[in-house]
Structures are given as structure tokens and as C-alpha cells.
Amino acid sequence: MKIAVPRETFPGERRVALVPDHIPPLTKKGLVVLVESNAGDGAGYPDQAYVDKGGQIINQRGELFQQADIVVQVRCLGANPQAGSSDLPLMRNGQVIIGSCDPLSNAPAARQMAERSVALLALELVPRITRAQSMDVLSSMATIAGYKAVLLAAEYLPRMFPMLMTAAGTLKPARVFVIGAGVAGLQALGTARRLGAVTCGYDVRPVVKDQVESMGAKFIELPLETAQAEGKGGYAQAMSEEFYKKQRELMKKVVAENDVVITTAAIPGKKSPVLITADMVQGMMPGSVIVDLAAERGGNCELTQADQIITAHGVTILGPTNLPATVPSHASQMYGKNICNLLALLITKEGQLNINLEDEIIRESLIAQQGQIVHPRIKEILSSAA
């Protein structure tokens, strides 16, 4: 059985679906790993590194797809809507495609792939259960995003993070406020703390208070009704506009007191809630920085512009949408390990493909098979849009 690793075609995407170190465990199972030439260059993995680990380099993308039984990608068509469409004619009946597909926001792309009669597994839909933690690409990539968000904030903040006692006087530490205590938020709090900042965090889920405090941060408590704030899999779920309005009013003072605000509140498949208004930005000290990790879905800050750096009322607002691609070596290492762990469920000890729908992880991740959309939630999205 042959597994193919194509070169990523999304603009600015430097990650690769498998790194050289992932190849030996796969070849021990009798699998052949094919890698498109230059696929790993952006992440610092040259072709020769793949060859040295037992991979085979294929120069033509069409030939790569033609030979492959399984294709693993960082961004499949749904998450790469323009350049990704050129891969559709290369797909064939019975082929397995694994990668990030953004199916909740781009369900029509999943239907296009289903029409090619491929078996499509979306990594974003891997269930948040204990057994699937090692396959959770959302958590892996959120770890990197939270880390890099703090480095970006430190770069643009016109002061240093740590308290320093020098012959020229004492420098007060920067104050960092992180909204959202998921994987990205907790990583941001930890990174900011290690850089010497005074940190605090907020989440609509009061159950995460201990996690915030374990990162050395103060947990901000607002007098809000949050009993229904935690959704399936531990994610925060969307709340009413009335809730967000009151939340913004209570949070305004906290935002104004901090030098850096990092927002991470994204709801899968939905527009990000606005947590920081233009009025709140105006209340911040000049030179302050906002890093909005929800920019891809509209942003948590009213003034955020995706992939832009703007200044409003003296505050710098950054809206990065693909921070993992800026740390491509480790991001690829983590992403590829998630894929390898999923492949372990899909491939038997004899090296044969087994899409076992009795396995919750496979069943919840599988979007299309045998020409049909099989995932209930994606079916519902497509039906409601018809």
C-alpha cells in the first residue's frame, strides 16, 4: 500500500503532512511512502532527508496521485478552496484522502470530493475523547498558535515583557490578558509567563479556572450566567448576543488595564463572537497590542482584519490566520504524528486498509465514502443550504 505526501499549494503554507522521521515506522508495516519533490522544503526537510529515511521522491503530482492508495495533506480542498481544486481530477475511485478540510465552513468542497468517489477523512472532526488525543490536530496546531501569538505580541509591544532591575531603574513587567482558556489560550498564558509578564486569563467556562491558575495566571471572574457555556468535547459553545453584550461591558476595564490582549474564542463552523469592540480598543493605552487568533472567522476584535496588521487609537491589532505555518518544522512534526496515529487505526497489521465504522474515531472523521456524504452533520449543512 502506498501513502502519498503532496506539496502544499495553499499560499503561505509551509507545513508538510509527514516529515522524514515518520517514514520508518510506516515502512516497517510494509507501506511505501511517496513524497512529491520539494514537498518538505518550506518546513526545512529536503528531498534527500526523505530518501535517507526510506521515502521515494516523485516529481510529477499527477503520477503521485495515480500511484497513491492514501493521500495525506495539511490542507485538502475545503481548506484550500482555490489551488486545491486542481487536485480533484487527480483523485480516483477508492482512494483515501486525509487532511484538514474545513468541512463545517466549506461543506460543498466535501461534496465535490465525494463525487470523485474517494474516502475523505477530515482531521478537524476527530472526536475529543481520550483515545483520540494523539490524533487531535486542532490541539496540536493550537499549541503552536498560542506560543507564536505571544512572540508576535512581544515583537510589536514597545516595551519588554519581564520586570528588570537595572542601574537605570526598575522596569515594570508587561501585563497580558488572554481570552479563552483552550489549548491556544493556555499555551499563550504559559509562554507569556515564561517571558516574565504578569498574566491573567478569562473563559466562559468556570471549570477551567484551575487550568488557568496552573499556568501562573490570575483567573478573571465575571458575574455572568455560564451554566451552558461548555459544549461537546469540552469546547466553549456559542452564546446569545445578549450574553456577549454584557460580557463586553464587564470586560472593558480588564482590557484597558493590560498591555497585551490575546483572543482565542473561535466556534467551529461559525463566525467568531465579537468580544472587543472599537470602544474597548479606544480605552486601551497607546502602544498596546491585540493578537486575534480568531481572525480567520471574523475575529474576536471588532477592528480585526484577517492577515493584516493595523493601528487604531494607538493600539496595534494583528489578525494572523495561519500561525502554525510560521513554525513549520515543529508544526509538521506534530501534524504528521497525528496522521500516523490515525493511520494506525486505518491500516491492519497485514498492511491492508480497514475503514472500520464501528470505531468512533474513524466514524466521526469520515465525511465521504463510495460517492456519498456519510457524515450526518455535513449532510445536514448541505441539506439546509440547498
C-alpha positions as CSV (number, residue, x, y, z in Angstrom):
1,M,0.0,0.0,0.0
2,K,1.3,3.4,-1.0
3,I,0.9,6.6,1.0
4,A,1.5,9.9,-0.8
5,V,2.6,13.3,0.6
6,P,1.9,16.1,-1.9
7,R,3.5,19.5,-1.8
8,E,1.1,22.0,-0.2
9,T,-0.3,24.6,-2.6
10,F,-2.2,27.0,-0.2
11,P,-0.5,30.4,-0.3
12,G,2.0,30.8,2.5
13,E,1.6,27.2,3.7
14,R,5.0,25.9,4.7
15,R,4.0,22.8,6.6
16,V,4.1,19.2,5.2
17,A,1.9,16.3,6.1
18,L,4.7,13.9,7.1
19,V,8.3,14.6,8.0
20,P,11.2,12.1,7.3
21,D,11.2,10.7,10.8
22,H,7.6,9.5,10.3
23,I,8.6,7.2,7.4
24,P,10.5,4.3,9.1
25,P,7.5,3.2,11.3
26,L,5.3,3.2,8.2
27,T,7.8,1.2,6.1
28,K,8.2,-1.3,8.9
29,K,4.5,-2.1,8.3
30,G,5.2,-2.8,4.7
31,L,3.9,0.6,3.5
32,V,5.6,2.6,0.7
33,V,5.8,6.4,1.3
34,L,5.8,8.6,-1.8
35,V,6.7,12.3,-1.5
36,E,6.3,14.9,-4.1
37,S,9.6,16.7,-4.9
38,N,10.2,19.8,-2.7
39,A,7.2,19.0,-0.5
40,G,9.2,19.4,2.7
41,D,11.4,22.4,1.6
42,G,9.3,25.0,3.3
43,A,9.5,23.2,6.7
44,G,13.2,22.5,6.4
45,Y,13.0,18.9,5.2
46,P,14.8,18.5,1.8
47,D,14.1,15.6,-0.6
48,Q,17.2,13.8,0.4
49,A,16.1,13.7,4.1
50,Y,13.0,11.7,2.9
51,V,15.1,9.4,0.8
52,D,17.5,8.7,3.6
53,K,14.6,7.5,5.8
54,G,13.2,5.2,3.1
55,G,10.8,7.5,1.2
56,Q,10.5,7.7,-2.6
57,I,10.5,11.1,-4.4
58,I,8.0,11.6,-7.2
59,N,8.5,14.6,-9.5
60,Q,5.1,14.8,-11.1
61,R,2.0,15.5,-8.9
62,G,-0.3,13.6,-11.3
63,E,1.9,10.5,-11.0
64,L,1.9,10.8,-7.2
65,F,-1.9,10.7,-7.0
66,Q,-2.1,8.0,-9.6
67,Q,0.1,5.6,-7.5
68,A,-1.3,6.5,-4.1
69,D,-3.8,4.4,-2.2
70,I,-3.8,7.1,0.6
71,V,-3.1,10.8,0.2
72,V,-2.2,12.8,3.3
73,Q,-2.3,16.6,3.2
74,V,-2.1,19.5,5.5
75,R,-4.9,21.3,3.5
76,C,-7.3,19.4,1.4
77,L,-9.7,21.1,-1.0
78,G,-12.1,22.5,1.6
79,A,-9.2,24.3,3.4
80,N,-7.5,25.2,0.2
81,P,-10.5,26.3,-1.9
82,Q,-8.7,27.8,-4.9
83,A,-5.5,25.9,-5.6
84,G,-6.9,22.7,-4.1
85,S,-9.5,22.4,-6.9
86,S,-6.7,21.4,-9.3
87,D,-6.3,18.2,-7.3
88,L,-9.8,17.0,-8.0
89,P,-9.2,15.5,-11.4
90,L,-6.2,13.6,-10.0
91,M,-8.3,11.8,-7.4
92,R,-9.6,8.3,-8.2
93,N,-12.3,5.9,-7.1
94,G,-11.5,4.2,-3.8
95,Q,-8.6,6.5,-2.9
96,V,-8.4,7.7,0.7
97,I,-7.7,11.4,1.3
98,I,-6.8,12.5,4.8
99,G,-6.2,16.1,5.9
100,S,-7.7,19.3,7.2
101,C,-10.8,20.0,5.1
102,D,-12.7,22.8,6.9
103,P,-15.9,20.8,6.3
104,L,-18.1,22.8,8.7
105,S,-17.4,26.0,6.8
106,N,-16.9,24.6,3.3
107,A,-19.2,21.6,3.0
108,P,-19.7,22.0,-0.8
109,A,-16.0,21.2,-1.2
110,A,-16.6,17.9,0.7
111,R,-19.4,17.1,-1.8
112,Q,-17.0,17.8,-4.7
113,M,-14.6,15.3,-3.3
114,A,-17.3,12.7,-2.6
115,E,-18.2,13.0,-6.3
116,R,-14.7,11.7,-7.1
117,S,-15.7,8.5,-5.1
118,V,-12.8,8.9,-2.6
119,A,-13.0,8.1,1.1
120,L,-12.4,11.5,2.8
121,L,-11.4,11.8,6.4
122,A,-11.3,15.3,8.0
123,L,-8.9,15.7,10.8
124,E,-10.8,18.6,12.3
125,L,-13.7,16.1,13.1
126,V,-11.6,13.7,15.1
127,P,-13.7,13.4,18.3
128,R,-12.3,15.0,21.5
129,I,-12.1,11.7,23.5
130,T,-9.1,10.4,25.5
131,R,-8.3,7.7,23.0
132,A,-8.1,10.3,20.1
133,Q,-5.9,12.9,21.8
134,S,-2.8,11.7,19.9
135,M,-4.7,12.4,16.6
136,D,-6.1,15.8,17.5
137,V,-4.6,18.2,15.0
138,L,-6.7,21.1,16.3
139,S,-5.0,20.9,19.7
140,S,-1.5,20.4,18.1
141,M,-1.8,23.4,15.9
142,A,-3.5,25.5,18.7
143,T,-0.4,24.8,20.9
144,I,1.8,26.4,18.2
145,A,-0.6,29.3,17.6
146,G,-0.8,30.2,21.3
147,Y,3.0,30.2,21.6
148,K,3.6,32.2,18.5
149,A,0.9,34.7,19.4
150,V,2.9,35.8,22.4
151,L,6.1,36.2,20.4
152,L,4.2,38.4,17.9
153,A,2.8,40.5,20.8
154,A,6.3,40.8,22.3
155,E,7.7,42.0,18.9
156,Y,5.1,44.7,18.5
157,L,4.8,45.9,22.1
158,P,7.0,48.9,22.6
159,R,8.3,47.6,26.0
160,M,9.8,44.4,27.2
161,F,7.8,41.6,28.9
162,P,9.8,40.9,32.1
163,M,10.4,43.1,35.2
164,L,14.1,44.2,35.2
165,M,16.0,45.9,37.9
166,T,18.8,47.8,36.3
167,A,21.2,50.6,37.2
168,A,19.0,52.8,35.1
169,G,15.9,51.9,37.2
170,T,13.3,49.2,37.5
171,L,11.3,48.2,34.5
172,K,7.7,47.1,35.3
173,P,6.6,43.8,33.7
174,A,4.1,43.8,30.8
175,R,0.5,42.8,31.6
176,V,-1.0,40.1,29.3
177,F,-4.7,39.2,29.2
178,V,-5.7,36.0,27.4
179,I,-9.4,35.5,26.5
180,G,-10.2,31.8,26.0
181,A,-8.6,29.0,28.0
182,G,-8.5,26.3,25.5
183,V,-5.2,24.8,24.2
184,A,-4.1,28.0,22.4
185,G,-5.0,30.2,25.4
186,L,-3.3,28.1,28.0
187,Q,-0.2,27.9,25.8
188,A,-0.2,31.7,25.4
189,L,-0.5,32.2,29.2
190,G,2.4,29.8,29.8
191,T,4.6,31.4,27.2
192,A,3.8,35.0,28.4
193,R,4.6,33.9,31.9
194,R,7.9,32.4,30.9
195,L,8.8,35.7,29.3
196,G,8.2,37.4,32.5
197,A,4.8,39.0,32.0
198,V,2.1,39.4,34.6
199,T,-0.7,37.2,33.2
200,C,-4.5,36.8,33.6
201,G,-7.0,34.7,31.7
202,Y,-10.7,34.5,31.2
203,D,-13.1,31.9,29.8
204,V,-16.8,31.5,29.9
205,R,-16.3,28.0,31.3
206,P,-15.6,28.4,35.0
207,V,-14.4,24.8,35.2
208,V,-11.1,25.9,33.5
209,K,-10.1,28.2,36.4
210,D,-7.7,25.6,37.8
211,Q,-6.0,25.2,34.4
212,V,-5.5,29.0,34.1
213,E,-4.1,29.2,37.6
214,S,-1.8,26.2,36.9
215,M,-0.1,28.4,34.3
216,G,0.7,31.0,36.9
217,A,-2.1,33.4,35.8
218,K,-5.0,35.0,37.6
219,F,-8.4,33.8,36.5
220,I,-10.8,36.7,35.8
221,E,-14.2,36.0,37.0
222,L,-17.2,38.0,35.6
223,P,-20.7,37.9,37.1
224,L,-22.3,36.1,34.2
225,E,-24.5,33.0,33.9
226,T,-22.3,30.4,32.3
227,A,-24.0,27.1,33.1
228,Q,-24.5,26.4,29.4
229,A,-21.1,27.6,28.2
230,E,-19.4,24.3,27.7
231,G,-20.3,22.4,24.6
232,K,-19.5,18.9,23.2
233,G,-15.9,17.8,23.6
234,G,-15.0,20.5,26.2
235,Y,-15.2,23.4,23.7
236,A,-16.9,26.6,24.6
237,Q,-20.1,26.9,22.7
238,A,-21.7,30.0,21.1
239,M,-23.7,32.1,23.5
240,S,-26.5,34.7,22.9
241,E,-25.8,38.2,21.7
242,E,-27.2,39.5,25.0
243,F,-24.6,37.4,26.9
244,Y,-21.8,38.8,24.7
245,K,-23.0,42.4,25.2
246,K,-22.9,42.1,29.0
247,Q,-19.6,40.2,28.8
248,R,-18.1,43.1,26.8
249,E,-19.3,45.7,29.3
250,L,-17.8,43.8,32.3
251,M,-14.6,43.0,30.4
252,K,-13.9,46.6,29.3
253,K,-12.0,47.5,32.4
254,V,-9.8,44.4,32.4
255,V,-8.9,45.0,28.7
256,A,-7.9,48.6,29.5
257,E,-5.6,47.5,32.3
258,N,-3.5,45.2,30.1
259,D,-0.7,45.9,27.6
260,V,-1.4,42.8,25.5
261,V,-4.7,41.1,24.8
262,I,-4.7,37.7,23.1
263,T,-8.1,36.4,22.0
264,T,-8.7,32.8,21.1
265,A,-12.5,32.4,21.1
266,A,-13.4,30.5,17.9
267,I,-16.5,28.4,17.4
268,P,-16.0,25.6,14.8
269,G,-18.0,26.3,11.7
270,K,-19.4,29.6,13.0
271,K,-18.4,33.3,13.0
272,S,-16.2,34.2,15.9
273,P,-18.0,36.2,18.6
274,V,-17.0,39.9,18.9
275,L,-15.5,40.3,22.4
276,I,-13.6,43.5,22.0
277,T,-15.4,46.5,20.5
278,A,-13.8,49.6,18.9
279,D,-14.8,51.5,22.1
280,M,-12.8,49.0,24.2
281,V,-9.8,49.4,21.9
282,Q,-10.0,53.1,22.3
283,G,-9.9,52.6,26.1
284,M,-6.5,50.8,25.9
285,M,-3.2,52.6,26.5
286,P,-1.4,53.7,23.3
287,G,1.2,51.1,22.3
288,S,-0.9,48.2,23.5
289,V,-1.2,45.1,21.3
290,I,-4.1,42.8,20.4
291,V,-3.4,39.4,18.8
292,D,-6.7,38.0,17.5
293,L,-6.4,34.2,16.9
294,A,-10.0,34.1,15.8
295,A,-9.3,36.3,12.7
296,E,-9.9,33.6,10.2
297,R,-13.6,33.5,11.1
298,G,-14.2,37.2,11.5
299,G,-12.2,37.9,14.6
300,N,-13.0,38.5,18.3
301,C,-12.0,42.2,18.0
302,E,-14.4,44.4,16.0
303,L,-11.5,46.0,14.2
304,T,-9.5,42.9,13.2
305,Q,-8.7,42.4,9.6
306,A,-7.6,38.9,8.6
307,D,-3.8,38.6,7.9
308,Q,-3.4,42.4,8.4
309,I,-1.6,44.5,11.0
310,I,-3.5,47.7,11.7
311,T,-3.3,50.5,14.2
312,A,-6.4,52.0,15.7
313,H,-6.4,54.5,18.6
314,G,-2.7,53.9,19.1
315,V,-3.3,50.1,19.5
316,T,-1.7,47.6,17.2
317,I,-4.1,44.8,16.1
318,L,-2.8,41.6,14.5
319,G,-5.1,39.2,12.7
320,P,-3.0,36.1,11.8
321,T,-4.9,33.2,10.3
322,N,-2.2,30.5,9.9
323,L,0.4,30.9,12.7
324,P,1.4,27.1,12.6
325,A,2.8,27.7,9.1
326,T,5.2,30.2,10.6
327,V,6.7,27.5,12.8
328,P,6.7,24.8,10.0
329,S,9.3,22.4,11.3
330,H,7.7,21.6,14.6
331,A,4.2,22.1,13.3
332,S,4.8,19.5,10.6
333,Q,6.3,17.1,13.1
334,M,3.2,17.4,15.3
335,Y,0.7,17.3,12.5
336,G,2.4,14.3,10.9
337,K,2.5,12.4,14.2
338,N,-1.3,13.0,14.5
339,I,-1.7,11.5,11.0
340,C,0.5,8.5,11.7
341,N,-1.6,7.7,14.8
342,L,-4.8,7.9,12.7
343,L,-3.2,5.6,10.1
344,A,-2.6,3.1,12.8
345,L,-6.3,2.7,13.1
346,L,-6.9,2.5,9.4
347,I,-4.3,0.0,8.4
348,T,-4.2,-3.5,9.7
349,K,-1.1,-5.4,10.9
350,E,-1.0,-7.0,7.4
351,G,-0.8,-3.6,5.8
352,Q,-4.4,-3.6,4.5
353,L,-6.8,-0.7,4.6
354,N,-9.7,-1.1,7.0
355,I,-12.2,1.7,7.4
356,N,-13.9,0.3,10.5
357,L,-17.1,2.3,11.1
358,E,-17.5,0.7,14.5
359,D,-14.5,2.7,15.6
360,E,-15.8,6.1,16.9
361,I,-12.7,8.0,15.8
362,I,-13.0,6.7,12.2
363,R,-16.7,7.1,12.1
364,E,-16.7,10.7,13.3
365,S,-13.9,11.7,11.0
366,L,-15.2,10.1,7.8
367,I,-17.0,12.6,5.6
368,A,-17.4,10.8,2.3
369,Q,-17.2,7.2,1.0
370,Q,-18.3,5.4,-2.2
371,G,-19.6,8.6,-3.8
372,Q,-21.7,9.7,-0.9
373,I,-21.5,12.2,2.0
374,V,-21.8,9.9,5.1
375,H,-21.2,12.3,7.9
376,P,-24.6,13.3,9.5
377,R,-23.5,16.9,10.3
378,I,-22.1,17.6,6.9
379,K,-25.2,16.1,5.3
380,E,-27.3,18.5,7.4
381,I,-25.3,21.5,6.4
382,L,-25.6,20.6,2.7
383,S,-29.3,20.0,3.0
384,S,-30.0,23.3,4.8
385,A,-28.0,25.1,2.1
386,A,-29.9,23.5,-0.8
